[in-house]
Amino acid sequence: MSGHAIVVGGGIGGLAAALALHRVGWQATVLERAAELREIGAGMSQAPNAMRALAELGVAEQARAVGVPTHASGNLRTPDGRYLQQARPGDSTALLAFHRADLHRVLLDAVPTGWIRTDAEVTAIRQNAGSVGIGFVGGELSADLVIAADGIRSTIRRLLWPDAPPPRFLGRTAWLGIAQVPDLPGSITLGPGGYFLIHPVARGRAYWAYVTTADAPGIRYDQEKAEVVRRIGSWHDPIPSLVEATGEQEVIRIDICDLDPLPTYVREGGAARRRRARDESRPRPRRRAIL
């Protein structure tokens, strides 16, 4: 089976979906609302199962070339620097840490030329007799399938499930950053009410995240970097120096939210339902048990 799909969202998830469609013989159009296609954020890590997924997409080698092994979850420390647990070779499986922009670029380079349209914010979705239509700023397209990869505040989710609850604040907030500090091992420092994560990433950089509790979303400071230093300035090296080495404009602040699950993540049009019902009604060959 092959067809044409529309992928809404040009982030890591959307590009991975487009590449997966390409690998099975489909055509796709990726609609991205931003004028310039780039990944927003700092760092991330991927476990071996995610690397197997990247291998299925045909980009595992390219991803490993821009990733750095890290044993952050095996190096647990207290704010005074004492190790609660220290990773040793062979003790645990390494994660692969990335700057988000590097992994995004790997996927972007693998998606066929001409598949991506920027400055195309989606405004409407219509299910027709045999297709689905997407309206966006600058035009309209129809396809056999639409995949929503437009983030936690998804327009497609809101249009198709208008009664679904919005993102729910989890009572936590985070500061993220990337600094030019080479050769730092991955670690997690557990402090009162929060933790500080370090991952090494490519080209001699380090990704850090300080996650702590918050009374409400949207609380912000005039100088976010200074607020991080105030909270963790007495913690063990290299935490204070890592934050200090991060540019003021490079410190990212996010509130951590979650989405309640939907009853289903598929909305079929009439033609699709009829095809599925027809397929399910066909007699299936009987299987023999082999003992």
C-alpha beads as a LAMMPS data file, in Angstrom:
LAMMPS data file: protein, C-alpha beads

291 atoms
290 bonds

1 atom types
1 bond types

-500.0 500.0 xlo xhi
-500.0 500.0 ylo yhi
-500.0 500.0 zlo zhi

Masses

1 110.0

Atoms # bond

1 1 1 0.000 0.000 0.000
2 1 1 1.201 3.502 -0.801
3 1 1 -0.312 6.950 -0.771
4 1 1 0.213 10.571 0.141
5 1 1 0.325 11.831 3.710
6 1 1 0.459 15.247 5.339
7 1 1 2.622 15.530 8.452
8 1 1 1.800 18.533 10.610
9 1 1 4.933 19.679 12.434
10 1 1 8.562 19.756 11.331
11 1 1 10.294 18.871 14.588
12 1 1 12.088 15.637 15.395
13 1 1 8.820 13.679 15.594
14 1 1 7.417 15.064 12.360
15 1 1 10.608 14.478 10.368
16 1 1 10.889 10.935 11.759
17 1 1 7.293 10.262 10.665
18 1 1 7.980 11.637 7.178
19 1 1 11.120 9.545 6.855
20 1 1 9.244 6.411 7.979
21 1 1 6.593 7.069 5.302
22 1 1 9.337 7.457 2.695
23 1 1 10.874 4.151 3.754
24 1 1 7.602 2.291 3.074
25 1 1 6.946 3.924 -0.286
26 1 1 4.632 6.806 0.626
27 1 1 4.871 10.439 -0.424
28 1 1 4.503 13.114 2.239
29 1 1 4.249 16.845 2.730
30 1 1 5.493 18.272 6.043
31 1 1 3.768 21.492 7.100
32 1 1 5.749 23.596 9.578
33 1 1 4.323 26.852 10.940
34 1 1 7.726 28.478 11.580
35 1 1 9.282 30.481 8.783
36 1 1 12.583 28.640 9.277
37 1 1 12.907 24.934 9.961
38 1 1 14.968 24.401 13.102
39 1 1 14.762 22.453 16.333
40 1 1 13.971 24.413 19.472
41 1 1 15.557 23.313 22.742
42 1 1 18.877 22.183 24.101
43 1 1 19.806 18.544 24.651
44 1 1 18.262 15.111 24.819
45 1 1 19.305 11.493 25.198
46 1 1 18.152 8.336 23.453
47 1 1 18.087 4.797 24.814
48 1 1 18.979 1.688 22.757
49 1 1 15.365 1.087 21.708
50 1 1 15.232 4.580 20.189
51 1 1 18.501 3.887 18.388
52 1 1 16.922 0.756 16.906
53 1 1 14.105 2.953 15.629
54 1 1 16.640 5.299 14.041
55 1 1 18.259 2.265 12.442
56 1 1 14.902 1.331 10.894
57 1 1 14.764 4.848 9.490
58 1 1 18.198 4.345 7.954
59 1 1 19.966 7.069 9.943
60 1 1 21.531 5.227 12.889
61 1 1 25.091 5.696 11.608
62 1 1 24.552 9.418 11.043
63 1 1 22.954 9.777 14.489
64 1 1 25.821 8.019 16.244
65 1 1 28.234 10.371 14.490
66 1 1 26.639 13.377 16.231
67 1 1 25.844 11.663 19.551
68 1 1 27.976 11.127 22.650
69 1 1 27.653 8.112 24.995
70 1 1 26.626 9.056 28.519
71 1 1 26.051 7.185 31.785
72 1 1 24.259 10.054 33.509
73 1 1 21.715 7.813 35.234
74 1 1 24.561 5.717 36.653
75 1 1 26.385 8.704 38.177
76 1 1 24.162 9.912 40.998
77 1 1 25.574 12.599 43.289
78 1 1 24.587 14.835 46.187
79 1 1 25.030 18.641 46.067
80 1 1 28.305 18.389 48.035
81 1 1 29.721 16.097 45.322
82 1 1 29.442 12.759 47.106
83 1 1 28.585 9.850 44.834
84 1 1 25.502 7.855 45.720
85 1 1 26.245 5.656 42.720
86 1 1 29.103 5.771 40.220
87 1 1 28.976 4.130 36.815
88 1 1 31.749 1.735 35.881
89 1 1 32.437 0.292 32.426
90 1 1 30.030 -2.535 31.722
91 1 1 27.733 -1.743 34.660
92 1 1 25.003 -0.151 32.559
93 1 1 24.027 0.524 28.978
94 1 1 25.068 3.963 27.815
95 1 1 22.538 6.410 26.486
96 1 1 23.429 8.488 23.445
97 1 1 23.174 12.237 24.109
98 1 1 22.521 14.850 21.428
99 1 1 22.103 18.513 20.938
100 1 1 18.520 18.504 19.646
101 1 1 19.527 20.550 16.601
102 1 1 22.109 17.915 15.595
103 1 1 19.598 15.040 15.623
104 1 1 17.058 17.243 13.867
105 1 1 19.592 17.940 11.104
106 1 1 20.285 14.209 10.644
107 1 1 16.575 13.574 10.034
108 1 1 16.145 16.684 7.888
109 1 1 18.988 15.656 5.588
110 1 1 17.341 12.239 5.062
111 1 1 13.854 13.537 4.166
112 1 1 13.409 13.838 0.377
113 1 1 13.911 17.266 -1.139
114 1 1 10.723 19.262 -1.616
115 1 1 8.691 17.509 1.050
116 1 1 8.779 20.362 3.585
117 1 1 6.767 23.595 3.510
118 1 1 7.588 26.256 6.089
119 1 1 5.524 29.267 7.136
120 1 1 2.462 27.013 6.814
121 1 1 0.464 27.202 10.036
122 1 1 -2.457 24.752 9.966
123 1 1 -5.878 26.307 10.546
124 1 1 -8.427 23.648 9.532
125 1 1 -8.915 19.951 8.890
126 1 1 -11.750 18.424 6.868
127 1 1 -12.503 14.769 6.357
128 1 1 -13.920 14.174 2.889
129 1 1 -15.433 11.075 1.288
130 1 1 -12.135 9.513 0.257
131 1 1 -9.472 11.860 1.608
132 1 1 -8.666 14.411 4.280
133 1 1 -8.083 18.102 3.631
134 1 1 -5.786 20.449 5.525
135 1 1 -6.145 24.207 5.404
136 1 1 -3.087 26.257 6.267
137 1 1 -1.836 29.796 5.934
138 1 1 -1.025 30.056 2.253
139 1 1 -3.033 27.187 0.846
140 1 1 -4.850 23.899 1.189
141 1 1 -3.849 20.280 0.544
142 1 1 -5.603 16.927 0.535
143 1 1 -4.114 13.524 1.279
144 1 1 -4.930 9.962 2.254
145 1 1 -3.603 10.413 5.766
146 1 1 -2.720 13.214 8.190
147 1 1 -0.231 12.700 11.011
148 1 1 -0.240 15.210 13.876
149 1 1 3.285 15.885 15.128
150 1 1 2.693 19.462 16.190
151 1 1 3.594 19.272 19.835
152 1 1 1.920 19.346 23.211
153 1 1 -0.374 22.207 22.139
154 1 1 -1.348 20.451 18.924
155 1 1 -3.730 22.293 16.611
156 1 1 -4.861 19.008 15.060
157 1 1 -5.676 17.545 18.482
158 1 1 -7.709 20.633 19.353
159 1 1 -9.604 20.592 16.045
160 1 1 -10.454 16.876 16.111
161 1 1 -11.000 16.524 19.871
162 1 1 -12.200 19.980 20.985
163 1 1 -13.425 18.646 24.341
164 1 1 -10.082 17.038 25.264
165 1 1 -8.412 18.718 28.260
166 1 1 -5.481 21.078 27.582
167 1 1 -1.931 20.400 28.807
168 1 1 -1.752 19.898 32.564
169 1 1 0.987 21.576 34.626
170 1 1 2.900 18.990 36.672
171 1 1 4.201 21.359 39.331
172 1 1 7.735 21.396 37.939
173 1 1 9.814 23.871 35.984
174 1 1 13.225 23.602 34.313
175 1 1 16.137 25.694 33.118
176 1 1 18.120 24.257 30.197
177 1 1 21.404 25.262 28.615
178 1 1 24.309 24.336 26.355
179 1 1 27.860 25.416 27.210
180 1 1 31.203 24.996 25.481
181 1 1 32.715 22.795 28.188
182 1 1 34.416 19.626 26.877
183 1 1 34.884 16.170 28.376
184 1 1 32.311 16.326 31.151
185 1 1 30.908 12.939 32.192
186 1 1 27.157 12.584 32.400
187 1 1 25.668 12.819 35.878
188 1 1 22.553 13.566 37.910
189 1 1 22.857 15.513 41.165
190 1 1 19.910 15.068 43.508
191 1 1 19.202 18.099 45.680
192 1 1 16.364 19.419 47.856
193 1 1 13.258 19.621 45.671
194 1 1 15.096 19.181 42.389
195 1 1 17.972 17.740 40.394
196 1 1 20.715 18.886 38.034
197 1 1 21.395 16.807 34.892
198 1 1 24.561 16.913 32.784
199 1 1 25.016 15.230 29.392
200 1 1 28.077 15.643 27.159
201 1 1 27.109 16.477 23.569
202 1 1 29.039 16.750 20.322
203 1 1 31.775 19.271 19.499
204 1 1 33.068 19.709 23.049
205 1 1 29.825 20.948 24.562
206 1 1 27.720 19.980 27.571
207 1 1 23.957 20.036 27.984
208 1 1 22.561 20.807 31.418
209 1 1 19.116 20.957 32.964
210 1 1 18.029 22.063 36.426
211 1 1 14.559 20.751 37.271
212 1 1 12.703 21.799 40.403
213 1 1 9.224 22.375 41.788
214 1 1 7.065 25.429 41.068
215 1 1 3.816 26.665 42.570
216 1 1 2.352 27.680 39.208
217 1 1 3.288 27.844 35.521
218 1 1 4.512 31.066 33.982
219 1 1 6.658 32.300 36.880
220 1 1 9.612 34.093 35.289
221 1 1 12.613 36.178 36.374
222 1 1 14.301 39.156 34.748
223 1 1 17.588 37.224 34.760
224 1 1 16.925 33.513 34.494
225 1 1 20.597 32.540 34.545
226 1 1 21.187 34.476 37.758
227 1 1 18.232 32.695 39.335
228 1 1 19.750 29.297 38.510
229 1 1 23.080 30.402 40.018
230 1 1 21.293 31.596 43.155
231 1 1 19.679 28.186 43.584
232 1 1 22.653 25.917 42.828
233 1 1 25.680 28.198 43.317
234 1 1 26.953 26.178 46.273
235 1 1 26.592 22.794 44.567
236 1 1 29.658 20.781 43.597
237 1 1 31.864 21.480 40.598
238 1 1 31.397 21.604 37.671
239 1 1 27.767 22.682 38.156
240 1 1 28.269 26.413 38.953
241 1 1 30.987 26.846 36.323
242 1 1 28.865 25.052 33.714
243 1 1 25.984 27.468 34.252
244 1 1 28.364 30.450 34.256
245 1 1 29.809 29.294 30.914
246 1 1 26.349 29.429 29.333
247 1 1 25.380 32.616 27.547
248 1 1 22.516 34.570 29.087
249 1 1 20.461 34.226 25.913
250 1 1 21.215 30.508 25.727
251 1 1 19.417 29.681 28.971
252 1 1 15.985 28.233 28.166
253 1 1 13.129 28.195 30.676
254 1 1 10.225 25.761 30.373
255 1 1 7.344 24.626 32.550
256 1 1 6.787 20.875 32.513
257 1 1 3.321 19.796 31.417
258 1 1 1.612 16.584 30.392
259 1 1 -1.427 15.570 28.356
260 1 1 -4.137 13.221 29.505
261 1 1 -4.583 10.322 27.061
262 1 1 -7.264 10.437 24.387
263 1 1 -9.714 7.532 24.043
264 1 1 -8.228 6.970 20.578
265 1 1 -5.440 8.527 18.545
266 1 1 -7.050 7.741 15.173
267 1 1 -9.947 9.550 13.510
268 1 1 -11.112 7.677 10.428
269 1 1 -13.167 9.092 7.586
270 1 1 -16.114 7.171 6.150
271 1 1 -14.129 5.615 3.309
272 1 1 -11.410 4.392 5.666
273 1 1 -13.964 2.857 8.014
274 1 1 -15.640 1.068 5.124
275 1 1 -12.308 -0.306 3.864
276 1 1 -11.398 -1.518 7.331
277 1 1 -14.801 -3.149 7.833
278 1 1 -14.474 -4.863 4.438
279 1 1 -10.987 -6.124 5.257
280 1 1 -12.075 -7.401 8.667
281 1 1 -15.046 -9.256 7.138
282 1 1 -12.905 -11.281 4.744
283 1 1 -12.307 -14.890 5.779
284 1 1 -8.896 -15.406 7.295
285 1 1 -6.827 -18.507 6.508
286 1 1 -6.820 -21.046 9.282
287 1 1 -3.496 -21.555 11.017
288 1 1 -2.133 -24.920 11.962
289 1 1 -0.376 -25.376 15.233
290 1 1 3.091 -26.871 14.884
291 1 1 4.073 -28.968 17.848

Bonds

1 1 1 2
2 1 2 3
3 1 3 4
4 1 4 5
5 1 5 6
6 1 6 7
7 1 7 8
8 1 8 9
9 1 9 10
10 1 10 11
11 1 11 12
12 1 12 13
13 1 13 14
14 1 14 15
15 1 15 16
16 1 16 17
17 1 17 18
18 1 18 19
19 1 19 20
20 1 20 21
21 1 21 22
22 1 22 23
23 1 23 24
24 1 24 25
25 1 25 26
26 1 26 27
27 1 27 28
28 1 28 29
29 1 29 30
30 1 30 31
31 1 31 32
32 1 32 33
33 1 33 34
34 1 34 35
35 1 35 36
36 1 36 37
37 1 37 38
38 1 38 39
39 1 39 40
40 1 40 41
41 1 41 42
42 1 42 43
43 1 43 44
44 1 44 45
45 1 45 46
46 1 46 47
47 1 47 48
48 1 48 49
49 1 49 50
50 1 50 51
51 1 51 52
52 1 52 53
53 1 53 54
54 1 54 55
55 1 55 56
56 1 56 57
57 1 57 58
58 1 58 59
59 1 59 60
60 1 60 61
61 1 61 62
62 1 62 63
63 1 63 64
64 1 64 65
65 1 65 66
66 1 66 67
67 1 67 68
68 1 68 69
69 1 69 70
70 1 70 71
71 1 71 72
72 1 72 73
73 1 73 74
74 1 74 75
75 1 75 76
76 1 76 77
77 1 77 78
78 1 78 79
79 1 79 80
80 1 80 81
81 1 81 82
82 1 82 83
83 1 83 84
84 1 84 85
85 1 85 86
86 1 86 87
87 1 87 88
88 1 88 89
89 1 89 90
90 1 90 91
91 1 91 92
92 1 92 93
93 1 93 94
94 1 94 95
95 1 95 96
96 1 96 97
97 1 97 98
98 1 98 99
99 1 99 100
100 1 100 101
101 1 101 102
102 1 102 103
103 1 103 104
104 1 104 105
105 1 105 106
106 1 106 107
107 1 107 108
108 1 108 109
109 1 109 110
110 1 110 111
111 1 111 112
112 1 112 113
113 1 113 114
114 1 114 115
115 1 115 116
116 1 116 117
117 1 117 118
118 1 118 119
119 1 119 120
120 1 120 121
121 1 121 122
122 1 122 123
123 1 123 124
124 1 124 125
125 1 125 126
126 1 126 127
127 1 127 128
128 1 128 129
129 1 129 130
130 1 130 131
131 1 131 132
132 1 132 133
133 1 133 134
134 1 134 135
135 1 135 136
136 1 136 137
137 1 137 138
138 1 138 139
139 1 139 140
140 1 140 141
141 1 141 142
142 1 142 143
143 1 143 144
144 1 144 145
145 1 145 146
146 1 146 147
147 1 147 148
148 1 148 149
149 1 149 150
150 1 150 151
151 1 151 152
152 1 152 153
153 1 153 154
154 1 154 155
155 1 155 156
156 1 156 157
157 1 157 158
158 1 158 159
159 1 159 160
160 1 160 161
161 1 161 162
162 1 162 163
163 1 163 164
164 1 164 165
165 1 165 166
166 1 166 167
167 1 167 168
168 1 168 169
169 1 169 170
170 1 170 171
171 1 171 172
172 1 172 173
173 1 173 174
174 1 174 175
175 1 175 176
176 1 176 177
177 1 177 178
178 1 178 179
179 1 179 180
180 1 180 181
181 1 181 182
182 1 182 183
183 1 183 184
184 1 184 185
185 1 185 186
186 1 186 187
187 1 187 188
188 1 188 189
189 1 189 190
190 1 190 191
191 1 191 192
192 1 192 193
193 1 193 194
194 1 194 195
195 1 195 196
196 1 196 197
197 1 197 198
198 1 198 199
199 1 199 200
200 1 200 201
201 1 201 202
202 1 202 203
203 1 203 204
204 1 204 205
205 1 205 206
206 1 206 207
207 1 207 208
208 1 208 209
209 1 209 210
210 1 210 211
211 1 211 212
212 1 212 213
213 1 213 214
214 1 214 215
215 1 215 216
216 1 216 217
217 1 217 218
218 1 218 219
219 1 219 220
220 1 220 221
221 1 221 222
222 1 222 223
223 1 223 224
224 1 224 225
225 1 225 226
226 1 226 227
227 1 227 228
228 1 228 229
229 1 229 230
230 1 230 231
231 1 231 232
232 1 232 233
233 1 233 234
234 1 234 235
235 1 235 236
236 1 236 237
237 1 237 238
238 1 238 239
239 1 239 240
240 1 240 241
241 1 241 242
242 1 242 243
243 1 243 244
244 1 244 245
245 1 245 246
246 1 246 247
247 1 247 248
248 1 248 249
249 1 249 250
250 1 250 251
251 1 251 252
252 1 252 253
253 1 253 254
254 1 254 255
255 1 255 256
256 1 256 257
257 1 257 258
258 1 258 259
259 1 259 260
260 1 260 261
261 1 261 262
262 1 262 263
263 1 263 264
264 1 264 265
265 1 265 266
266 1 266 267
267 1 267 268
268 1 268 269
269 1 269 270
270 1 270 271
271 1 271 272
272 1 272 273
273 1 273 274
274 1 274 275
275 1 275 276
276 1 276 277
277 1 277 278
278 1 278 279
279 1 279 280
280 1 280 281
281 1 281 282
282 1 282 283
283 1 283 284
284 1 284 285
285 1 285 286
286 1 286 287
287 1 287 288
288 1 288 289
289 1 289 290
290 1 290 291
